[in-house]
Structure formats: structure tokens, C-alpha cells
Amino acid sequence: MSVTMREMLEAGVHFGHQTRFWNPKMAPFIFGHRNKIHIINLEKT
């Protein structure tokens, strides 16, 4: 089964945890933040 980038975005898998609860080891995989929620870089994960 192959999942496309569009399907992952539509499913909301790019939304991470709140910005105040994060592990610094995840920094390379975080694209940015919006409304105090980290946005995960789907190309790197």
C-alpha cells in the first residue's frame, strides 16, 4: 500500500504536539509552528 503526500496532508499527519512539549532531538523534523502546534516536515519523516 502506497500513501501519497496529498493523502497524508488531508489526514492531518503533519500536525505535531504543542510547541511547549517538544524534544530537541526532533528539531530536524519540525518544519515550523502555527497556533502553538508544531508542523512536521513530511518529506524528512
PDB file of N, CA, C and O in Angstrom:
ATOM      1  N   MET A   1       0.847  -1.176   0.000  1.00  0.00           N
ATOM      2  CA  MET A   1       0.000   0.000   0.000  1.00  0.00           C
ATOM      3  C   MET A   1       0.889   1.234   0.000  1.00  0.00           C
ATOM      4  O   MET A   1       1.771   1.371   0.847  1.00  0.00           O
ATOM      5  N   SER A   2       0.660   2.108  -0.928  1.00  0.00           N
ATOM      6  CA  SER A   2       1.449   3.327  -1.047  1.00  0.00           C
ATOM      7  C   SER A   2       0.594   4.534  -0.665  1.00  0.00           C
ATOM      8  O   SER A   2      -0.533   4.682  -1.136  1.00  0.00           O
ATOM      9  N   VAL A   3       1.133   5.375   0.175  1.00  0.00           N
ATOM     10  CA  VAL A   3       0.419   6.565   0.629  1.00  0.00           C
ATOM     11  C   VAL A   3       1.091   7.781   0.010  1.00  0.00           C
ATOM     12  O   VAL A   3       2.314   7.909   0.056  1.00  0.00           O
ATOM     13  N   THR A   4       0.298   8.668  -0.568  1.00  0.00           N
ATOM     14  CA  THR A   4       0.852   9.860  -1.204  1.00  0.00           C
ATOM     15  C   THR A   4       0.963  11.004  -0.200  1.00  0.00           C
ATOM     16  O   THR A   4       0.358  10.981   0.872  1.00  0.00           O
ATOM     17  N   MET A   5       1.749  11.998  -0.580  1.00  0.00           N
ATOM     18  CA  MET A   5       1.914  13.187   0.260  1.00  0.00           C
ATOM     19  C   MET A   5       0.569  13.881   0.459  1.00  0.00           C
ATOM     20  O   MET A   5       0.268  14.339   1.561  1.00  0.00           O
ATOM     21  N   ARG A   6      -0.234  13.962  -0.585  1.00  0.00           N
ATOM     22  CA  ARG A   6      -1.547  14.607  -0.503  1.00  0.00           C
ATOM     23  C   ARG A   6      -2.444  13.892   0.510  1.00  0.00           C
ATOM     24  O   ARG A   6      -3.137  14.542   1.293  1.00  0.00           O
ATOM     25  N   GLU A   7      -2.432  12.573   0.496  1.00  0.00           N
ATOM     26  CA  GLU A   7      -3.251  11.804   1.441  1.00  0.00           C
ATOM     27  C   GLU A   7      -2.812  12.050   2.879  1.00  0.00           C
ATOM     28  O   GLU A   7      -3.647  12.144   3.778  1.00  0.00           O
ATOM     29  N   MET A   8      -1.509  12.154   3.094  1.00  0.00           N
ATOM     30  CA  MET A   8      -1.015  12.424   4.446  1.00  0.00           C
ATOM     31  C   MET A   8      -1.434  13.810   4.912  1.00  0.00           C
ATOM     32  O   MET A   8      -1.821  13.986   6.067  1.00  0.00           O
ATOM     33  N   LEU A   9      -1.360  14.810   4.012  1.00  0.00           N
ATOM     34  CA  LEU A   9      -1.775  16.164   4.375  1.00  0.00           C
ATOM     35  C   LEU A   9      -3.268  16.215   4.685  1.00  0.00           C
ATOM     36  O   LEU A   9      -3.685  16.847   5.656  1.00  0.00           O
ATOM     37  N   GLU A  10      -4.068  15.550   3.858  1.00  0.00           N
ATOM     38  CA  GLU A  10      -5.516  15.527   4.091  1.00  0.00           C
ATOM     39  C   GLU A  10      -5.866  14.839   5.409  1.00  0.00           C
ATOM     40  O   GLU A  10      -6.839  15.211   6.065  1.00  0.00           O
ATOM     41  N   ALA A  11      -5.078  13.842   5.797  1.00  0.00           N
ATOM     42  CA  ALA A  11      -5.319  13.128   7.056  1.00  0.00           C
ATOM     43  C   ALA A  11      -4.826  13.917   8.270  1.00  0.00           C
ATOM     44  O   ALA A  11      -5.173  13.589   9.405  1.00  0.00           O
ATOM     45  N   GLY A  12      -4.020  14.952   8.035  1.00  0.00           N
ATOM     46  CA  GLY A  12      -3.535  15.781   9.140  1.00  0.00           C
ATOM     47  C   GLY A  12      -2.350  15.209   9.880  1.00  0.00           C
ATOM     48  O   GLY A  12      -2.106  15.572  11.031  1.00  0.00           O
ATOM     49  N   VAL A  13      -1.604  14.318   9.242  1.00  0.00           N
ATOM     50  CA  VAL A  13      -0.476  13.706   9.943  1.00  0.00           C
ATOM     51  C   VAL A  13       0.680  14.677  10.162  1.00  0.00           C
ATOM     52  O   VAL A  13       1.615  14.363  10.899  1.00  0.00           O
ATOM     53  N   HIS A  14       0.631  15.850   9.532  1.00  0.00           N
ATOM     54  CA  HIS A  14       1.716  16.815   9.683  1.00  0.00           C
ATOM     55  C   HIS A  14       1.589  17.652  10.951  1.00  0.00           C
ATOM     56  O   HIS A  14       2.495  18.421  11.270  1.00  0.00           O
ATOM     57  N   PHE A  15       0.486  17.519  11.677  1.00  0.00           N
ATOM     58  CA  PHE A  15       0.321  18.257  12.922  1.00  0.00           C
ATOM     59  C   PHE A  15       1.000  17.503  14.055  1.00  0.00           C
ATOM     60  O   PHE A  15       0.754  16.315  14.260  1.00  0.00           O
ATOM     61  N   GLY A  16       1.852  18.203  14.784  1.00  0.00           N
ATOM     62  CA  GLY A  16       2.580  17.583  15.886  1.00  0.00           C
ATOM     63  C   GLY A  16       2.000  17.987  17.227  1.00  0.00           C
ATOM     64  O   GLY A  16       0.815  18.301  17.342  1.00  0.00           O
ATOM     65  N   HIS A  17       2.845  17.975  18.229  1.00  0.00           N
ATOM     66  CA  HIS A  17       2.445  18.330  19.588  1.00  0.00           C
ATOM     67  C   HIS A  17       2.503  19.838  19.782  1.00  0.00           C
ATOM     68  O   HIS A  17       2.980  20.568  18.913  1.00  0.00           O
ATOM     69  N   GLN A  18       2.023  20.291  20.910  1.00  0.00           N
ATOM     70  CA  GLN A  18       2.114  21.698  21.255  1.00  0.00           C
ATOM     71  C   GLN A  18       3.578  22.099  21.343  1.00  0.00           C
ATOM     72  O   GLN A  18       4.429  21.292  21.717  1.00  0.00           O
ATOM     73  N   THR A  19       3.867  23.346  20.998  1.00  0.00           N
ATOM     74  CA  THR A  19       5.249  23.809  20.945  1.00  0.00           C
ATOM     75  C   THR A  19       5.931  23.784  22.302  1.00  0.00           C
ATOM     76  O   THR A  19       7.159  23.724  22.362  1.00  0.00           O
ATOM     77  N   ARG A  20       5.181  23.827  23.384  1.00  0.00           N
ATOM     78  CA  ARG A  20       5.830  23.818  24.705  1.00  0.00           C
ATOM     79  C   ARG A  20       6.215  22.413  25.150  1.00  0.00           C
ATOM     80  O   ARG A  20       6.995  22.257  26.090  1.00  0.00           O
ATOM     81  N   PHE A  21       5.680  21.388  24.487  1.00  0.00           N
ATOM     82  CA  PHE A  21       6.027  19.995  24.794  1.00  0.00           C
ATOM     83  C   PHE A  21       6.775  19.404  23.608  1.00  0.00           C
ATOM     84  O   PHE A  21       6.171  18.778  22.737  1.00  0.00           O
ATOM     85  N   TRP A  22       8.076  19.601  23.575  1.00  0.00           N
ATOM     86  CA  TRP A  22       8.821  19.064  22.444  1.00  0.00           C
ATOM     87  C   TRP A  22      10.173  18.566  22.886  1.00  0.00           C
ATOM     88  O   TRP A  22      10.725  19.014  23.890  1.00  0.00           O
ATOM     89  N   ASN A  23      10.694  17.635  22.123  1.00  0.00           N
ATOM     90  CA  ASN A  23      12.005  17.067  22.373  1.00  0.00           C
ATOM     91  C   ASN A  23      12.983  17.720  21.392  1.00  0.00           C
ATOM     92  O   ASN A  23      12.750  17.667  20.185  1.00  0.00           O
ATOM     93  N   PRO A  24      14.059  18.328  21.871  1.00  0.00           N
ATOM     94  CA  PRO A  24      15.013  18.986  20.975  1.00  0.00           C
ATOM     95  C   PRO A  24      15.585  18.067  19.896  1.00  0.00           C
ATOM     96  O   PRO A  24      16.036  18.550  18.858  1.00  0.00           O
ATOM     97  N   LYS A  25      15.574  16.760  20.121  1.00  0.00           N
ATOM     98  CA  LYS A  25      16.060  15.830  19.094  1.00  0.00           C
ATOM     99  C   LYS A  25      15.151  15.807  17.863  1.00  0.00           C
ATOM    100  O   LYS A  25      15.550  15.314  16.808  1.00  0.00           O
ATOM    101  N   MET A  26      13.948  16.332  17.991  1.00  0.00           N
ATOM    102  CA  MET A  26      13.008  16.376  16.872  1.00  0.00           C
ATOM    103  C   MET A  26      13.198  17.602  15.985  1.00  0.00           C
ATOM    104  O   MET A  26      12.538  17.715  14.953  1.00  0.00           O
ATOM    105  N   ALA A  27      14.077  18.514  16.359  1.00  0.00           N
ATOM    106  CA  ALA A  27      14.269  19.763  15.621  1.00  0.00           C
ATOM    107  C   ALA A  27      14.481  19.575  14.118  1.00  0.00           C
ATOM    108  O   ALA A  27      13.911  20.342  13.343  1.00  0.00           O
ATOM    109  N   PRO A  28      15.270  18.593  13.663  1.00  0.00           N
ATOM    110  CA  PRO A  28      15.451  18.437  12.213  1.00  0.00           C
ATOM    111  C   PRO A  28      14.168  18.063  11.465  1.00  0.00           C
ATOM    112  O   PRO A  28      14.093  18.231  10.248  1.00  0.00           O
ATOM    113  N   PHE A  29      13.173  17.565  12.171  1.00  0.00           N
ATOM    114  CA  PHE A  29      11.945  17.098  11.538  1.00  0.00           C
ATOM    115  C   PHE A  29      10.792  18.092  11.656  1.00  0.00           C
ATOM    116  O   PHE A  29       9.705  17.841  11.136  1.00  0.00           O
ATOM    117  N   ILE A  30      11.017  19.211  12.331  1.00  0.00           N
ATOM    118  CA  ILE A  30       9.970  20.210  12.514  1.00  0.00           C
ATOM    119  C   ILE A  30      10.107  21.279  11.443  1.00  0.00           C
ATOM    120  O   ILE A  30      11.154  21.914  11.311  1.00  0.00           O
ATOM    121  N   PHE A  31       9.036  21.471  10.679  1.00  0.00           N
ATOM    122  CA  PHE A  31       9.015  22.441   9.591  1.00  0.00           C
ATOM    123  C   PHE A  31       8.801  23.854  10.124  1.00  0.00           C
ATOM    124  O   PHE A  31       9.413  24.809   9.645  1.00  0.00           O
ATOM    125  N   GLY A  32       7.936  23.976  11.111  1.00  0.00           N
ATOM    126  CA  GLY A  32       7.613  25.277  11.691  1.00  0.00           C
ATOM    127  C   GLY A  32       6.543  25.104  12.750  1.00  0.00           C
ATOM    128  O   GLY A  32       6.348  24.009  13.277  1.00  0.00           O
ATOM    129  N   HIS A  33       5.845  26.202  13.062  1.00  0.00           N
ATOM    130  CA  HIS A  33       4.750  26.096  14.020  1.00  0.00           C
ATOM    131  C   HIS A  33       3.638  27.052  13.632  1.00  0.00           C
ATOM    132  O   HIS A  33       3.863  28.066  12.972  1.00  0.00           O
ATOM    133  N   ARG A  34       2.436  26.704  14.058  1.00  0.00           N
ATOM    134  CA  ARG A  34       1.267  27.528  13.791  1.00  0.00           C
ATOM    135  C   ARG A  34       0.285  27.305  14.933  1.00  0.00           C
ATOM    136  O   ARG A  34      -0.019  26.167  15.291  1.00  0.00           O
ATOM    137  N   ASN A  35      -0.201  28.385  15.490  1.00  0.00           N
ATOM    138  CA  ASN A  35      -1.149  28.315  16.611  1.00  0.00           C
ATOM    139  C   ASN A  35      -0.648  27.414  17.737  1.00  0.00           C
ATOM    140  O   ASN A  35      -1.408  26.626  18.300  1.00  0.00           O
ATOM    141  N   LYS A  36       0.640  27.540  18.058  1.00  0.00           N
ATOM    142  CA  LYS A  36       1.288  26.808  19.153  1.00  0.00           C
ATOM    143  C   LYS A  36       1.339  25.294  18.923  1.00  0.00           C
ATOM    144  O   LYS A  36       1.443  24.528  19.881  1.00  0.00           O
ATOM    145  N   ILE A  37       1.268  24.860  17.665  1.00  0.00           N
ATOM    146  CA  ILE A  37       1.386  23.450  17.300  1.00  0.00           C
ATOM    147  C   ILE A  37       2.525  23.319  16.301  1.00  0.00           C
ATOM    148  O   ILE A  37       2.599  24.086  15.341  1.00  0.00           O
ATOM    149  N   HIS A  38       3.413  22.356  16.517  1.00  0.00           N
ATOM    150  CA  HIS A  38       4.493  22.120  15.570  1.00  0.00           C
ATOM    151  C   HIS A  38       3.945  21.490  14.295  1.00  0.00           C
ATOM    152  O   HIS A  38       3.037  20.660  14.332  1.00  0.00           O
ATOM    153  N   ILE A  39       4.518  21.903  13.166  1.00  0.00           N
ATOM    154  CA  ILE A  39       4.194  21.321  11.874  1.00  0.00           C
ATOM    155  C   ILE A  39       5.363  20.421  11.493  1.00  0.00           C
ATOM    156  O   ILE A  39       6.501  20.885  11.415  1.00  0.00           O
ATOM    157  N   ILE A  40       5.098  19.152  11.259  1.00  0.00           N
ATOM    158  CA  ILE A  40       6.143  18.175  10.964  1.00  0.00           C
ATOM    159  C   ILE A  40       6.443  18.181   9.472  1.00  0.00           C
ATOM    160  O   ILE A  40       5.530  18.225   8.648  1.00  0.00           O
ATOM    161  N   ASN A  41       7.716  18.138   9.130  1.00  0.00           N
ATOM    162  CA  ASN A  41       8.153  18.070   7.744  1.00  0.00           C
ATOM    163  C   ASN A  41       7.946  16.643   7.243  1.00  0.00           C
ATOM    164  O   ASN A  41       8.679  15.736   7.636  1.00  0.00           O
ATOM    165  N   LEU A  42       6.964  16.444   6.388  1.00  0.00           N
ATOM    166  CA  LEU A  42       6.630  15.099   5.919  1.00  0.00           C
ATOM    167  C   LEU A  42       7.678  14.533   4.973  1.00  0.00           C
ATOM    168  O   LEU A  42       7.789  13.315   4.840  1.00  0.00           O
ATOM    169  N   GLU A  43       8.441  15.383   4.319  1.00  0.00           N
ATOM    170  CA  GLU A  43       9.473  14.888   3.405  1.00  0.00           C
ATOM    171  C   GLU A  43      10.635  14.258   4.165  1.00  0.00           C
ATOM    172  O   GLU A  43      11.300  13.364   3.640  1.00  0.00           O
ATOM    173  N   LYS A  44      10.890  14.708   5.388  1.00  0.00           N
ATOM    174  CA  LYS A  44      12.006  14.183   6.177  1.00  0.00           C
ATOM    175  C   LYS A  44      11.614  13.008   7.055  1.00  0.00           C
ATOM    176  O   LYS A  44      12.480  12.280   7.540  1.00  0.00           O
ATOM    177  N   THR A  45      10.322  12.818   7.262  1.00  0.00           N
ATOM    178  CA  THR A  45       9.896  11.741   8.165  1.00  0.00           C
ATOM    179  C   THR A  45       9.429  10.527   7.403  1.00  0.00           C
ATOM    180  O   THR A  45       9.037   9.531   8.011  1.00  0.00           O
TER     181      THR A  45
END
